[in-house]
Amino acid sequence: MRVTVLSVGSRGDVHPLIGFARALAAAGHEVRFAAFPKFERDVAANELEFAPLAEGRLGRGTRADAAEDEDGAGRGGRRGAGRGRGVPMPLRFLQDSRSVGRERLADALGAGEGADALVANELATLLAWQVAEQRGVPLVRVRYSPPPAIAGRPVAGAARQLGWLAVRPWLGSGRRELGLPALPLREPLGRLDARRTLELYAYSPAVGPEPARKGPWTHVTGYWFLDGALDPEPPRRLLEFLADGAAPVCIGFGSMLDDGAASTARATRELVLEALERAGQRGVLLGGLSAAAASELPASAIAVDSVAHDRLFERCAAVVHHGGAGTVAAALRAGVPSVIVPHMIDQHGWGRRVHQLGAAPAPIPRRKLSAERLAEAISAAAGDASMRERAGELAQRIREEDGISRAVEVFERHMGRAVAHAATEVINS
């Protein structure tokens, strides 16, 4: 089967799908992987065909852009009272998509040419739906978190319809330029739900709850980890720091977006350093927090631009992060307690969930973050033996799973039924 994988987003959105695509190829399928150009090397390293998607500003992925993205963790000052003046991340994502909408759709249509099936992560769903409709092929949706739910029920279709009416005009303008038919007035995701199109939930059943909307077309497979040598070895100075004292606390907030001002990053770094001092812990500062000269840091802390989570987290006493699905997975697999500081959307849900599982203290929403609160949470995560034991139990269960193999098995079984159904319809017609 010829499969095109469409992945929009950051590393945490793309790498799990690369792992899945690699497994599909190993199972004998022809796989084309479409993503932003900055991921071409990672895709090629896994011996997959690459197709570029127009990236816009948020996809360019220079180190400066990445650092700016990670500065989104810096809303507020030392006591977390202020708010960033930047545009919120979801709106900036929509603005970015709109700026390159026609080019990205044209690239996606090209990537989907000749495909028998499309696979897309959540950020690429609307894009992939358009390609699937145009090419007349089935779409498989991949989620890293359960769909948003209120009181255990999926978000109402009315809310999705309002969102659809907001984005439909600018999606339609790009389609007109490409000579494609007008979009429907009704939002399309409900149609996908009604058709019971396959949904793969790439998280562990030991961690994430069952989707509120479930059936034989929804499968929680286990996490999809892309293990391999894509990342460079940790810098020598980090290895020396790790060996020179007690296990540190790792702190980083991923690729959160805000106004990117250096002052907000500096304020957050000062807050973090004060919290570490109050808690009596050494620290490793990652990403946007790392833009500091060594002279600005105490001897008990080190700043590192980037390092693979699977090469660092196991050597830490705790991990402070934003609660993104990929970071949650990495921390749990490492068997290390988390301190989750959610910024938006599903991060709040993961913060609550990991706390319920006993592997983290109660989450601290970013707007309520202070040095005092962070110090208390760090002390709890790094010093509570029962919390570390629970994190270790979850790690053992996660390591025993093979989410990618399970996902490939489900995909092949579901696609086999879909092909058989299509053939029956042709015969009966």
C-alpha positions as CSV (number, residue, x, y, z in Angstrom):
1,M,0.0,0.0,0.0
2,R,1.2,3.5,-0.8
3,V,0.9,5.7,2.3
4,T,1.4,9.5,2.6
5,V,2.0,10.8,6.1
6,L,1.3,14.5,6.7
7,S,2.8,16.0,9.8
8,V,2.6,19.7,10.8
9,G,4.1,21.1,14.0
10,S,7.3,20.9,16.0
11,R,9.6,18.0,16.8
12,G,7.2,16.5,19.3
13,D,4.5,16.4,16.6
14,V,6.7,15.0,13.9
15,H,9.1,12.4,15.5
16,P,6.4,10.0,16.7
17,L,5.0,9.9,13.1
18,I,8.5,9.2,11.7
19,G,8.7,6.2,14.0
20,F,5.3,5.0,12.7
21,A,6.2,5.7,9.1
22,R,9.4,3.8,9.5
23,A,7.5,0.8,10.8
24,L,5.0,0.9,7.9
25,A,7.9,0.9,5.5
26,A,9.5,-2.1,7.3
27,A,6.2,-3.9,6.9
28,G,6.4,-3.5,3.2
29,H,4.4,-0.3,2.5
30,E,5.6,2.5,0.3
31,V,5.7,5.6,2.5
32,R,6.1,9.3,1.6
33,F,6.5,11.6,4.6
34,A,5.5,15.3,4.2
35,A,6.7,17.8,6.8
36,F,8.5,21.1,7.1
37,P,11.9,21.2,5.4
38,K,13.8,21.4,8.7
39,F,12.8,17.7,9.2
40,E,14.1,16.4,5.9
41,R,17.3,15.2,7.5
42,D,15.4,13.2,10.2
43,V,13.1,11.7,7.6
44,A,16.0,10.8,5.3
45,A,17.9,9.3,8.2
46,N,15.1,6.8,8.6
47,E,15.2,5.9,4.9
48,L,11.8,7.5,4.0
49,E,10.9,9.5,1.0
50,F,10.5,13.1,2.0
51,A,8.1,15.7,0.6
52,P,8.3,19.4,1.8
53,L,5.4,21.4,3.1
54,A,5.4,25.2,2.9
55,E,6.4,26.2,6.4
56,G,5.6,29.8,7.1
57,R,7.4,31.7,9.8
58,L,6.7,29.2,12.6
59,G,8.1,26.3,10.7
60,R,11.5,27.7,9.7
61,G,13.1,26.2,12.7
62,T,16.3,28.3,13.0
63,R,17.9,28.2,16.5
64,A,16.8,31.8,17.0
65,D,13.2,31.0,16.1
66,A,13.2,28.0,18.4
67,A,14.6,30.0,21.3
68,E,12.0,32.6,20.7
69,D,9.2,29.9,20.6
70,E,10.4,28.6,23.9
71,D,10.3,32.0,25.5
72,G,6.6,31.5,25.6
73,A,7.2,30.0,29.0
74,G,8.2,33.4,30.2
75,R,4.8,35.0,30.7
76,G,4.8,37.2,33.8
77,G,7.7,38.2,36.1
78,R,9.3,36.8,39.1
79,R,6.0,36.1,40.8
80,G,4.1,35.3,37.7
81,A,1.7,38.2,37.9
82,G,2.1,39.7,34.5
83,R,1.0,38.5,31.1
84,G,2.9,38.4,27.8
85,R,1.8,40.9,25.2
86,G,2.3,38.5,22.3
87,V,-0.4,36.8,20.3
88,P,-1.5,33.4,21.8
89,M,0.1,30.3,20.2
90,P,-3.1,28.9,18.7
91,L,-3.9,32.2,17.0
92,R,-0.3,32.5,15.8
93,F,-0.5,29.0,14.4
94,L,-3.7,29.9,12.4
95,Q,-2.1,33.1,11.2
96,D,1.0,31.2,10.1
97,S,-1.2,28.6,8.3
98,R,-3.2,31.3,6.6
99,S,0.0,33.0,5.3
100,V,1.1,29.9,3.4
101,G,-2.3,28.2,3.1
102,R,-2.4,27.9,-0.7
103,E,1.3,26.8,-1.0
104,R,0.9,24.3,1.8
105,L,-2.2,22.8,0.3
106,A,-0.5,22.6,-3.1
107,D,2.4,20.8,-1.5
108,A,0.1,18.4,0.4
109,L,-1.8,17.6,-2.7
110,G,1.4,16.8,-4.5
111,A,2.6,14.6,-1.6
112,G,-0.7,12.7,-1.7
113,E,-0.6,12.0,-5.4
114,G,-0.8,8.2,-5.9
115,A,-1.4,7.4,-2.3
116,D,-3.8,4.7,-1.2
117,A,-4.2,6.2,2.3
118,L,-3.3,9.3,4.2
119,V,-2.1,9.5,7.8
120,A,-2.1,12.9,9.6
121,N,-1.4,14.2,13.1
122,E,-4.0,16.5,14.7
123,L,-2.4,19.8,13.5
124,A,-2.5,18.5,9.9
125,T,-6.1,17.1,10.0
126,L,-7.8,19.8,8.0
127,L,-5.0,19.9,5.5
128,A,-5.1,16.1,5.1
129,W,-8.9,16.0,5.0
130,Q,-8.8,18.2,1.9
131,V,-6.2,16.0,0.2
132,A,-8.2,12.9,1.1
133,E,-11.4,14.3,-0.3
134,Q,-9.6,15.4,-3.5
135,R,-7.8,12.1,-4.0
136,G,-10.7,9.9,-2.9
137,V,-8.6,8.0,-0.3
138,P,-9.2,7.1,3.4
139,L,-7.7,9.3,6.1
140,V,-6.2,8.0,9.3
141,R,-6.1,10.5,12.2
142,V,-3.4,10.4,14.8
143,R,-3.8,12.0,18.2
144,Y,-1.3,12.4,21.0
145,S,-3.9,13.3,23.6
146,P,-7.6,12.5,24.0
147,P,-10.0,14.9,22.2
148,P,-11.1,17.8,24.3
149,A,-14.0,16.9,26.5
150,I,-16.3,18.6,29.0
151,A,-17.8,16.5,31.8
152,G,-16.6,13.3,30.0
153,R,-18.3,14.2,26.7
154,P,-16.6,15.3,23.5
155,V,-16.7,19.1,22.8
156,A,-20.0,19.8,21.1
157,G,-20.2,20.0,17.4
158,A,-21.5,23.6,17.7
159,A,-18.1,24.7,19.0
160,R,-16.4,23.0,16.1
161,Q,-18.8,24.6,13.7
162,L,-18.0,28.1,15.0
163,G,-14.3,27.4,14.5
164,W,-14.9,26.1,11.1
165,L,-16.8,29.2,10.0
166,A,-13.9,31.3,11.2
167,V,-11.3,29.4,9.2
168,R,-13.4,28.5,6.1
169,P,-13.0,31.8,4.3
170,W,-9.2,31.8,4.2
171,L,-9.0,28.1,3.5
172,G,-11.4,28.7,0.6
173,S,-9.4,31.6,-0.9
174,G,-6.4,29.3,-1.3
175,R,-8.5,26.5,-2.8
176,R,-10.0,28.9,-5.4
177,E,-6.5,29.8,-6.5
178,L,-5.8,26.1,-7.0
179,G,-9.0,25.5,-8.9
180,L,-10.6,23.4,-6.2
181,P,-14.3,23.3,-5.4
182,A,-15.8,25.4,-2.6
183,L,-15.7,24.0,1.0
184,P,-18.9,22.8,2.6
185,L,-20.7,25.0,5.1
186,R,-20.8,22.2,7.6
187,E,-17.5,21.5,9.4
188,P,-15.9,18.3,8.1
189,L,-14.5,16.7,11.2
190,G,-18.0,15.6,12.3
191,R,-18.3,13.9,8.9
192,L,-15.1,12.0,9.6
193,D,-16.5,11.0,13.0
194,A,-19.8,9.8,11.4
195,R,-17.8,7.7,8.9
196,R,-15.9,6.2,11.8
197,T,-12.6,6.9,10.2
198,L,-9.7,5.2,12.0
199,E,-8.2,7.2,14.9
200,L,-4.9,6.1,16.5
201,Y,-4.2,7.5,20.0
202,A,-0.5,7.4,20.4
203,Y,-0.3,7.3,24.2
204,S,-0.1,4.6,26.8
205,P,-3.4,3.1,28.1
206,A,-1.6,3.0,31.5
207,V,-1.4,6.8,31.4
208,G,-4.1,8.4,29.2
209,P,-7.8,7.9,29.7
210,E,-10.0,6.2,27.1
211,P,-11.3,8.7,24.6
212,A,-14.8,9.9,25.5
213,R,-15.8,9.1,21.9
214,K,-14.8,5.5,21.4
215,G,-15.6,2.5,19.2
216,P,-14.0,-0.1,17.0
217,W,-12.5,2.7,14.9
218,T,-10.6,4.3,17.9
219,H,-7.5,2.6,19.3
220,V,-5.2,3.6,22.2
221,T,-2.0,1.9,21.0
222,G,0.7,2.9,23.4
223,Y,3.4,5.7,23.0
224,W,5.3,6.0,19.7
225,F,8.9,6.6,20.5
226,L,11.5,7.4,17.8
227,D,14.6,5.8,19.2
228,G,17.8,6.1,17.3
229,A,20.8,8.3,16.7
230,L,19.2,11.4,15.3
231,D,20.5,13.6,18.2
232,P,24.1,14.5,18.9
233,E,25.8,13.3,22.0
234,P,25.2,15.5,25.0
235,P,27.9,18.2,25.4
236,R,30.9,17.3,27.5
237,R,30.2,20.1,29.9
238,L,26.8,18.7,30.7
239,L,28.1,15.2,31.2
240,E,30.7,16.6,33.6
241,F,28.1,18.6,35.4
242,L,25.9,15.5,35.8
243,A,28.8,13.5,37.2
244,D,29.9,16.2,39.6
245,G,27.1,16.1,42.1
246,A,23.6,15.0,43.1
247,A,21.0,14.3,40.3
248,P,19.8,17.7,39.1
249,V,16.3,19.0,38.3
250,C,15.8,19.5,34.5
251,I,13.7,22.5,33.6
252,G,12.4,23.4,30.1
253,F,9.1,24.6,28.7
254,G,9.3,23.2,25.1
255,S,8.3,25.4,22.2
256,M,5.7,27.6,23.8
257,L,5.1,30.8,21.8
258,D,4.7,34.3,23.1
259,D,6.2,37.7,22.2
260,G,9.7,36.3,22.2
261,A,11.1,39.2,24.3
262,A,14.4,38.6,25.9
263,S,13.1,40.2,29.1
264,T,10.4,37.6,29.6
265,A,12.9,34.8,29.1
266,R,15.3,36.4,31.6
267,A,12.5,36.9,34.1
268,T,11.5,33.3,33.9
269,R,15.1,32.2,34.2
270,E,15.5,34.2,37.4
271,L,12.3,32.7,38.8
272,V,13.5,29.2,38.0
273,L,16.9,29.8,39.6
274,E,15.3,31.3,42.7
275,A,13.1,28.2,43.0
276,L,16.0,25.9,42.6
277,E,17.9,27.7,45.3
278,R,14.9,27.6,47.7
279,A,14.5,23.9,47.0
280,G,18.2,23.3,47.5
281,Q,18.5,21.6,44.1
282,R,20.9,21.7,41.2
283,G,19.4,22.5,37.8
284,V,19.7,21.9,34.1
285,L,18.0,24.7,32.1
286,L,16.9,23.8,28.6
287,G,15.7,25.6,25.4
288,G,14.5,29.2,25.8
289,L,15.8,29.2,29.4
290,S,19.3,28.4,28.2
291,A,20.1,31.8,26.6
292,A,22.4,32.9,29.4
293,A,26.1,33.2,29.7
294,A,27.8,30.9,32.2
295,S,28.7,33.9,34.3
296,E,25.0,34.6,34.9
297,L,24.4,31.2,36.4
298,P,25.3,29.9,39.8
299,A,27.7,26.9,40.0
300,S,24.7,24.7,40.9
301,A,23.1,25.3,37.4
302,I,24.0,24.7,33.8
303,A,22.2,25.9,30.7
304,V,22.0,23.7,27.6
305,D,20.6,24.7,24.3
306,S,19.2,21.3,23.4
307,V,19.7,17.6,24.4
308,A,17.7,14.5,23.7
309,H,15.3,13.7,26.6
310,D,16.1,10.0,26.6
311,R,19.8,10.9,27.3
312,L,19.0,13.3,30.1
313,F,15.8,12.6,32.0
314,E,16.9,9.3,33.6
315,R,19.8,11.1,35.3
316,C,17.5,13.8,36.9
317,A,15.8,14.0,40.2
318,A,12.7,15.5,38.6
319,V,11.7,17.2,35.4
320,V,9.8,20.6,35.3
321,H,8.0,21.1,32.0
322,H,4.9,22.4,30.2
323,G,3.0,19.2,30.0
324,G,3.2,18.7,26.2
325,A,2.3,15.1,25.3
326,G,5.8,14.2,24.1
327,T,7.6,15.5,27.2
328,V,5.0,13.8,29.4
329,A,5.8,10.5,27.6
330,A,9.6,11.0,27.9
331,A,9.5,11.8,31.6
332,L,7.2,8.9,32.4
333,R,9.3,6.4,30.4
334,A,12.4,7.7,32.3
335,G,10.7,6.9,35.6
336,V,11.2,10.4,36.9
337,P,8.6,12.5,38.7
338,S,7.3,15.6,36.9
339,V,6.4,19.2,37.9
340,I,4.0,20.3,35.2
341,V,3.4,24.0,34.4
342,P,0.7,23.9,31.8
343,H,0.3,26.8,29.4
344,M,-2.6,25.9,27.2
345,I,-5.0,23.3,25.8
346,D,-4.2,19.6,26.5
347,Q,-1.3,20.5,28.8
348,H,-3.7,21.2,31.6
349,G,-5.3,17.8,31.1
350,W,-1.9,16.0,31.2
351,G,-0.9,18.0,34.3
352,R,-4.0,16.8,36.1
353,R,-3.6,13.3,34.8
354,V,0.0,12.7,35.8
355,H,-0.9,14.1,39.3
356,Q,-3.8,11.7,39.5
357,L,-1.4,8.9,38.6
358,G,0.8,9.9,41.5
359,A,3.9,10.8,39.4
360,A,3.7,14.6,39.9
361,P,2.5,17.1,42.4
362,A,-0.5,19.2,41.5
363,P,0.2,21.2,38.3
364,I,0.9,24.9,38.5
365,P,-0.8,26.9,35.7
366,R,1.6,29.3,34.1
367,R,-0.3,32.3,35.2
368,K,0.0,31.2,38.8
369,L,3.7,30.3,38.6
370,S,5.9,31.8,41.3
371,A,9.3,30.9,42.8
372,E,7.7,29.9,46.0
373,R,5.2,27.5,44.4
374,L,7.8,26.1,42.0
375,A,10.2,25.5,44.9
376,E,7.5,23.6,46.9
377,A,6.6,21.5,43.9
378,I,10.3,20.7,43.1
379,S,10.9,19.7,46.7
380,A,7.9,17.3,46.5
381,A,8.8,15.8,43.2
382,A,12.5,15.3,44.0
383,G,12.1,14.2,47.6
384,D,8.9,12.1,47.7
385,A,10.0,8.4,47.6
386,S,6.5,7.2,46.9
387,M,6.1,9.6,43.9
388,R,9.4,8.3,42.4
389,E,8.2,4.7,43.0
390,R,5.0,5.4,41.2
391,A,6.8,7.0,38.3
392,G,9.0,3.9,38.2
393,E,6.0,1.6,38.0
394,L,4.5,3.6,35.1
395,A,7.9,3.5,33.4
396,Q,8.0,-0.3,33.6
397,R,4.5,-0.6,32.0
398,I,5.4,1.9,29.3
399,R,8.6,0.1,28.4
400,E,6.8,-3.2,28.1
401,E,4.5,-1.7,25.4
402,D,5.2,-1.5,21.7
403,G,2.8,1.2,20.6
404,I,4.2,1.5,17.1
405,S,3.9,-2.2,16.3
406,R,0.3,-2.2,17.7
407,A,-0.5,0.8,15.5
408,V,0.8,-0.8,12.4
409,E,-1.2,-4.0,13.1
410,V,-4.4,-1.9,13.6
411,F,-3.7,0.1,10.5
412,E,-3.2,-2.9,8.3
413,R,-6.3,-4.6,9.6
414,H,-8.5,-1.6,9.2
415,M,-7.1,-0.7,5.8
416,G,-7.7,-4.3,4.7
417,R,-11.3,-4.1,5.6
418,A,-11.6,-0.7,3.9
419,V,-10.1,-2.1,0.6
420,A,-12.4,-5.1,0.8
421,H,-15.5,-2.9,1.3
422,A,-14.5,-0.7,-1.6
423,A,-14.1,-3.7,-3.8
424,T,-17.5,-5.0,-2.8
425,E,-19.1,-1.7,-3.7
426,V,-17.5,-1.8,-7.1
427,I,-18.8,-5.4,-7.8
428,N,-22.3,-4.6,-6.6
429,S,-22.4,-1.5,-8.8
